[in-house]
Amino acid sequence: MSDICLEFKNFTLGYQGHAAVHHLSGDVQRGSLTAIAGANGSGKSTLLKGIAGILKPISGTCSSRFNRLAYLPQQSELDRTFPARVIDIVSLGFWQRRGLLGRLTPEDMVDLGNSLESVGLAGFEKRPLDSLSGGQMQRALFARTMLQDADLILLDEPFNAVDARTISDLVTLVKGWVAEGRTVLCVLHDHSLVREHFPQTLLLARKPVSWGSTVDVMTSDNLTRARGFQEAWDERSGWCEERLPTEGHGHQHGLSGPIEKKVAARV
Amino acid sequence: MFEYLFGPFVQYGFMQRALFGSLILSISCAPVGVFLMLRRMSLTGDAMSHAILPGAALSFLFFGLEIIPMTVGGLAVGLLVALGSGLVSRFTVQKEDASMAAFYLISLAIGVLIVSWKGSSVDLMHVLFGSVLALNNAALALIAGIAVTTYIVLLIFWRGLVAECLDPLFLRSVSRIGGPVHLLFLVLVVLNLVGGFQALGTLLSVGLMMLPAVGARFWSNDVRSLCVIAVAIAMASSVCGLLLSYHASMPSGPAIISIAGAIYLFSALVGRRGVLASLLVSGRHKTA
């Protein structure tokens, strides 16, 4: 088995014909710990959605070699008012192994207890979701991610609105996963966290600004370049006409031919 | 007293059938209502109950007041509306409530047009308010079949339904079952509304689905017990409503729903999670 887990070739993702991640190429080593940094709107979350297969690429490919994927989205997508207990949300982590109908075995319940204990939520099994604090919720979601037993783990801003102690606990967990040979990609805002804990960094500003070992990437020069990208969509911006050697023709991040010609003519 | 409570059901066959039909319907509808409420689709039931009108009306035009054709017609149009709005919201940016509103309004307008074209307003009243006292054996068998189907689907897809309500994005990242589960659930809603339409009419069928579920929310914070409590409220409403309708000579459907409404108001006021409980916060508390 090759030791490359993810391989991007001109991977381009976007919304309504506007690129949000533009021509990403490169690969992620198996068992590596990579931070994805960049300003708001630079395509970090979009990239994770693309890897998880929730968003289809406009062009390019992401070939992935993993058995099981765990994706922890930003917290806002979860219905905290739903009448569920901590155990209900954490046991969703068994879905890939147990499916719709499979019963949870006694060993699963032991695993569940262990995972709650390792995120510091022992004894929280029966607590209703709406009684959890933001940090406790995030710990519970980490426990669920653990139970997924995935070899590729995608974390989207997991440390938002979480206090320092919780962050250090969770970072320790993530490092433990990497030590077990799992590949982790983590979207992060906090540059000092990136420098301190993450060996690899991908700096995005719609297109990749820099990708490599963190010390080489997180230079003030690169960070200035990452800040200076145009965040707003520009309807008048030209169509991307970069020729791809494999495809032999320019791809359009847009609709059909006639419209493209019109826009191209005006530009 | 015994005579007052049990007499009507012992003496009259139509009351027995009415009791039997509305009890089965209570068992079947209430859990569906709980999930509608939890998915913030409480008004969807209302919209769907209007949406099935043209199907029922069309069958009424061709076959008169026959239960089986009207059921099949209502089912077909209801599924069409559910699928249509489901597909529009899945594949566009429009949210489900918006597309549902559009589809049910179109459907309702067509339904009223059809009814007014041939029938009189008396017939329309009959279609809208139903007649639990006129349930025949075919209708009873239909309601029982719907209840069995509902429970089989709920048992098989329980975990999927809960996951789709709780964290849809997570479900999408681990499985493709979210979309099919959602559509299947809408089918269940339509099925139960059609079943309720036999007993209570389109206007009130949704009442037996939603009122017990919404009332139950004031008593519990667990999906399973919510379903059990909702079923209990629906069954109690059915029995009390039928007795009220018999002794006070009221129309049976509205009587049942009024009782369910009263239980809802009572729960909202004194329920464990109701208004009084949140107003009268006791000073007593545990230190941790």
Interface residues (C-beta under 8 A of the other chain):
Chain A: A52 G53 I54 L69 A70 Y71 P73 E77 L78 D79 F82 P83 A84 R85 D88 I89 L92 W95 Q96 G99 L100 L101 P128 D130 R144 Q148
Chain B: L38 I156 F157 R159 G160 V162 A163 C165 L166 D167 P168 L169 F170 L171 R172 S173 V174 S175 I177 R217 S220 N221 D222 V223 L226
